[in-house]
């Protein structure tokens, strides 16, 4: 671990495929940061194994061991802060976090959600998209605020809903796009280019206001994605 690089702490609850995508970006130097720790609220999940294989410090703080959400949040805050994070990433972390926790990390906490927000906040997004007859579905990366899945969205990746899609097949294609855009946004943040102006509830890139959500689809090349934000500045 290099002391001169920013620290990332990742929170997980499951298999950690988005965590793995970020681990890979860090390992190849595309994200100039340390993943200081991976913390799960559920023991023995695959994501912890992924982190340990990469030599990353892991910790389990089970929400079941606390009488209230506030007590869990307080313990989680203490653990996260012990790693001096510059960025906190929610990567399939399946706990609703209280206002005090969110406010403590506001402006430096990201989440990825498997829908084209503001559609389908909460759980079972792929099932709900199919039941609603959506022709397009996808995933969104956003800054975290106290509103559930309601923070300002940075980027969305869209997939076409196919006539024979099941919940599982749709989820898998969306997951491919999650693995593309989450490391990319992490890179932008770590490089200091992407920021959240809390007072103005506004995202900026290189100091300029981001006027609209960045929208890509499954065919957008990664190289084009890397150049996308400067082209949107006004």
Secondary structure, 3 states (H helix, E strand, C coil): CCCCCEEEEEEECCCCHHHHHHHHHHHCCCCCEEEEEEEECCCCCHHHHHHHHCCCCEEECCHHHCCCHHHHHHHHHHHHHCCCCCEEEECCCCCCCCHHHHHHHCCCEEEEECCCCCCCCCCCHHHHHHHCCCCEEEEEEEECCCCCCCCCEEEEEEEECCCCCCHHHHHHHHHHHHHHHHHHHHHHHHCCCEEEECCCCEEEECCEECCCCEEEECCCCHHHHHHHHHHHCC
